[in-house]
């Protein structure tokens, strides 16, 4: 007789459904996290990776230029040479090489792979609001959560030094970044799963991270971000031209205007290849997005240089116009294999084959953000993988090297909280919280690592500058 027929109060035994959890004991994950401390003490995260066998910094930059457009690599080198913080921004692969020799718990998460302090910012959601989160995922991969935390902490030390903050302030920013990461995981671990997924709404972020001194800066960045739109970019970067398809001859079409070396028009065949690839891109979007894009026509394509680490990769902007002539600009950006790929393998993490690098970037982004660009997808242009996203979607960011010393710590706590929320989407926050614990042992260890790694990065930057001055490697400065 079944429990329904008998009326007995018994637990129904249903088969396990793949993709869902088996019954998770309430304290099991936290206890497993605590147990990891025996194998990987939290104090061990203060260890600086050994120099032996490490690539020379200039050699690492030269290797990372492979496959990029050679005429643009001097711009990339020039941007990396601007400061030690800028060098770190372009050296995700070199830092991953170093991190592969440091202790890891073995707990994997979808990581940003390039979680430095300038890779957080504001962007627009589907309803016109502003969201703040991680916003660059070129290097995203499944790997050690510790690597994102250490890269963020080290970048804050370098940003603070460039801003003129004293050493105690820089170290405190790194320390409190880890503390905010740890506190946020603890909060998320105590919430129901669905609540934890969307926790810490943006309006609560400043209060949660105790970053009230940063509120004024965030408001100014928000006001600027609201004006940073496709329409504004198109107004500055395009010109009206006659359209022979229009009987009146009125200039109802637009095209990009050359602004070298950052923006340049491309030959017709190249533009056609990019435009044609957008047909495949549509197939990567949810079907409910297609009626929106069906109201736009593709008008022009241009090449645009972007970023620091991304300079030299192929990146296009595509001008779309609706029936009123209002613009929407898409960015079609080459997606190369993650610079972390060989190093996560060294750290003992499996690296499954990637069918399309643009898809890797897009899925990684969606796994880490609470809200993602509604037009995020991928495409293939002449057999090269690309990611596709909105360009100038009300984006804004805090420049960490321009922050006053009394706001660096606030910014660190805010970004640490955001990073914890992002990791908790793919790693159990109870497990991570169990390992990180209540005390400051991890905070102190990672802060020590951050200061030591910032010192090493300054040495790397000095070697790059010497190589530029000595003519070993070409650099175009100030671009």
N, C-alpha and C positions, 0 to 999 in steps of 0.2 A: 504494500500500500504506500502511495506517495505521501509526502508531508501535507500536500493540499487535501488529499482525500481523508487523511487521519485528523487533520486539524491541529497536529502537534506544532509547537513553536520551535522549529529546527531551521538551521541555515541551509538554504538551497545550494547544492553543489553543481555549479555550472562549469562547463569546460573553459580552460584558459583560452582567451582570444588573442592571437598574435597582434602585437601593436599596442596592447593594453598591459598594465602592470599586473603581476600576481599580487596577492594581498600583501601590501607593504606594512610591515610592523612599524608602529609609530616611532620608536626610538632606534630602530636598527641602523638606518643610514647615518644618523649622528654618531652612533657608537663606532661604526666603521670608519668614519672620518677621524675620530679620536684615536683609533688604533693605528692610523697611518703615521701619527706622530712618533711612534716607536721606530718605524723604519726610516722616516725622513723627518728628523727634528726640525721644528720651525726655525730654530736658530741657524740651521744650515743654509737658509736662503740668503744669508749675508755673504756667502762665499763668492769671490770674484773668479770668473773662469780663468784658467791658465792661459798664458801667452804662447806657450810652446805649441807649434803646429798651426798657429793662427795666421791667416793670410795677411800680408801687408795691406794697410788701409788703402793705399793707392791702387794696388793690384785688385783689391776687392771692388773698387769703383770701376776699374777698367773691365773686369769680368761682367759686372752687372750692366755694362753698356752694350754687351753683345746682343744682337738682334734688334737694337734700336736704330732709328734713322740717324746715320752718322753725322749729318749736317746739324742735328739738334743736340748731340751729346755735349758740345761745349757749353750750351745753355744750362744743361743739367749740372755739369761740373761747377759752373759758376755759381749756381744757386746753392749747391752743397758747400761751396767754399765761403759762403757769406758769414757763417758763424758755426760754432760747435753744435748748437741746436739744429741748424739747418743741415749739417752733416748727418746728424742722427736721423733726421726725417728721411734722408735718401738712402740710409744704410740699414734697412730692415733685415736684409739677408746676412750682413756681417754680424749684427747683434744676435740673430738667430743661431749663427755658427757658434757664438760665444755661449749662448744660453743652453745649447745642447750639451755642454759640458758641466752644467750646474745641476743640483739635485731637483728632481721632480717627483711628485707624489704618485704619478701614473694616472691621475684622474683627468680625463679629457673633457674638453668643452669645444664648442664652436668659438674660436678665438678670432679677434680682429686681425692679429698678426702685425699690426702697425699702430698700436694703441698709444701713440704719443699725444702730448697735450694739445696739439693743434688739430687733431682729428676728431674733435667733438664740436658740435655746433647746432645751429637752428636750421630748420627747413619747414616747408609748408605741408600741411596735411590736406586731405581731400576737401575739407570744409572751410579752408581759408585760415585755419588756426596755425600756430607755430608750435613745433615739437622740438625738444632738445635731446640729442642722443649722439652716439657714435655715428660718423657719417662718411667713412672711407673704408672700403672693404676689398681693395685690390689683392691683399695678401691673405684674406681670410681662409681658414683651414681648421680641421679638427686637430687640436693639439693641447699642450699643457696650459692650463689656465694661468699658471704662475708667470708665464712669459709676457702676457699682456700687462699684468700688474707691475712687473719689473721694468718693462719698457716705459709705461706711464710714469712711474716714480722717477726713473732716471731723466726722462725728458723734462720733468718739472724742475729738477735741480739745474739743468742746463738753461732752461728758460729763465729761471730766477736769477742765475748768474748774469745772463745777458741783460736782464732788466736792471741790474745793479743791486739786487738784494744781497744782504750779507749771508754768510755761510750757514749760520744758525737758522735763518728764515728758510733757506733752500732745503735744508735737511728736515726741518719741521713740516714743510709742505709735502715732502715725500712720505714722511712718517704718518701724517694725518690722512693722506690719500689712501694708504693701506688700511688705516683705522676705519675710514668711511666704507671701504670695500667690505671689511669684516663685519661692521655693524649692520650694513645693509643685508648681507647674507643672513645674518642672525634674524633680522626682521622678516625676511622672505621665508625663512625656514619655519616660522611659526604661523604662517598664513595658510589658509586653504589654497590648493594648487591654482585654481582659476584666479583667485585674488592676487596671488604672488606674481602671476604672469604679467598682470597689468599694473602692478603696484608702483607707488611713488609717481603719481601724476605730476606733470611739469609744474603746475602751480604749487605743489607741495615740496618741490625739490630743494628750494633754497632753505626752507625750514628744516627739512629732514637732514640736510648736509650741514646745517648750522653755517650757512654761507651768506648771511645777511649783508655783510660788507660788499658783496658782489652784486647785490640787487640793482644798484644804479647802473653798473656796467652792463648787466644783462638787459636792462630796459633800453639802453642806448643801442645795443647790438640788435635788439628786436625791432626797433624803429627802422634801422637801416635795412634789416632783412626784409621787412614788409615792402620796401621799395625795390628790392633786388629781384626783378621779375623778367620773364622772357620779353615782355613788351618793352621794358626799358633797355635791355640788351639789344633788341632788334632796332630800336630807335637810334641807338648809337652806332651800330655795326652794320646796318644795311642802308640801301638807298632805293628809292622808287625808280622803276624802269617801265617803259611802254610794253604792253603785252599785245602781241599781234593777234591773239585770239579774241581780244576785246574790240568790237567794231568801232567803238568811239575813240580808240587810240589813247584813252586816258591811262596814266601810269598806275595801274591797279596791282602790278606785280612788284616784288622787291627782290634784291639780291645783296649778298654780302659785299662789303668793301674791304679791300686789302688793308691790313694794318700790321705789316711785318715787324718783327719776326713772329709775333704771337698769333695773328690771324691772317690767313692767305686764301685766296680763291684757288680752286683745283681744276684740272682739265676736265672736259666734259665726260670722258670715259670713266674717270675716277669718281666723279659726282654721280654718274649713272649707276655705278657698281654699289655705292653706298645706298642710294635711293632704292634700288632693286632689293637690296638685302632687308629693307624694312618690311617687305612682305613676309619673310620668315619670322621677323620679330613679332609681328602681329599674332603668330601662332603660339608665342610663349606667354601671351597675356591672358588673364581670365576673360571669358567671353563677354562679360558685362562691360568691359572697357572698349570693345570694338566699335560700338555705335558712336562713342565720343570721337575717336580718331577718324572715323569715317566722315566726319564733318570738316576735316582739314585736308588741304592739298599740299603736296611737297613742292616747294618753290626753289630752294637752293641748298647747296652743300658747301661748306668751307672747312679747311683744316685749322684747328686751334690748339696751341701748345698749352698744357695744363700742368699744375702741381710742381713738385720737386722730384720725388721719386718716380713720377710718371713721365717726366720730360723725355722725349725721344720715342715714346710709343705713339702709335697712330691714333689720333683722336679727331673726330669731326663734330661739327655742329650742323644740324639740319633745320632749315627754316620751314615751318608749316604755317599756312594762313587759312583762317576760316572764311565764311561767306562775307564777313564784314571787313576782311583784311586784317583782323586781329591776329597777332603772332603767337605761336607756341614753338619753342626751340627745344629740340632733343639733342642730347649728346650721345654720340656713338664712339665708344672708347675701347681701344684694344685691350683684351684681357690676356695677359701672359700667365704662365704657371706661377703659383705663389712662390716667392723667394724663400719661404720657410720649408718648402716641400722636402728637400734632402735632409734638413736638420731635424724635423719632427720624426723622420724615420730613424735618425741616429738616437733620438731620445726614447725610442721604443714604441712609437705610436704608429698604427697601421695607416697607410696612405692609399686608399683605394683609387683605381684608375678614374680619371676625370674625362668624361666624354666631351665636354665643352667648357672651356675656362670661363666664358661669360656666364654660363649657367651656375658654375661654382660660386662666382662672385654674388650673383643675384640671390641664390638660395642661402648663402652664408649671411648676407645682409638681412634677409627676412627672418632668419633664425635668431638674430641678435637684437633687432630693433622691435620696439613695441608697435610703431607705425612706420610703414615704408612708403616710398613713392608709388603712387597707384599706376604709373606707367613704366615700372621697372621690368625690363626683360632682356633678352639677348638676341644676337644675330651673328651671321657669318658673312664676311665681306671678302671675296676672293680667297676663300679657304682659311681666312684668319678669324679667330673668335673675338667677339666684341660684346660688351655690355651696353645696354641702352637705357637712358634715364632722362628725366626732365633736366633742362639746363636752366640755372638761375631760378630754381623753384623756391623763391623767397628764402634763399640761404643766407646765413650769417654766422659769424664765429667770433669768439673771444681770442684776441691775439695774446697768448700767454707771456710773450716777451715784452709786452707793453703794459702789463699789469703793475700797479703799485705794489710795493712789498707787502702791505697789509691785506692785499686781496689774493696773493698767490696761494696761501693756505686754504682760503675759501674755495678757490677754483680747484685745488687738489681734492678737497673733500667732495665737491660736486661731481667731478669726473670719476672719482673712485666709486661713488654710489651708482653712477650710470653704468660703469663697467661691471659691477656686481650684478645688476639687474640683467644686463646683456648675457653674462655667463650663465645665469640661473635659468635661462630659457633652454639650455641644452645639457646642463649638469645639475644634479640634484642639489639645491641650496642647503639641504640638511647635511649632506655629505661634506660639502665645502665648509659649511659653518662649523661642523664638528671638528674639522681639521684646524681651521683658523682660530677657534676658541674665543674666550672672553678677554684674555689678557693681551698685552701689547708685545709679546715676544716676536710675532711675525712682523708687526709694524717696525720694530727696531731693526730686525734683520734686513728687511727689504730697504729700509732707509740707508743702512750702511752700504748695501750693495749699490744703491742708486748714486750715492756720493762717489764711491770708487769707480763706478762705470762712467759717470760723468767726467771724472779725471781722465779715464782712458779715451773717451771720445774727444776730449780736448787735444790729446796727443795725436789721435788719428787726424783730426782737423788740421793740426799744425803740419803734419806730414803731407796732407793734400795741398795745403797752401805752398809748401816748399816745392812740391812737384810742379805746381802751376807756374811758380816764379822761375823755376829752373827749366821750363819748357818740356818737361816729361809728358804732361797731359794738357790738352788745350782747354781753355775756359773762357767763356764770354761772361764777363761780370756785369752785374747791374741790370740784367734783363729779367 
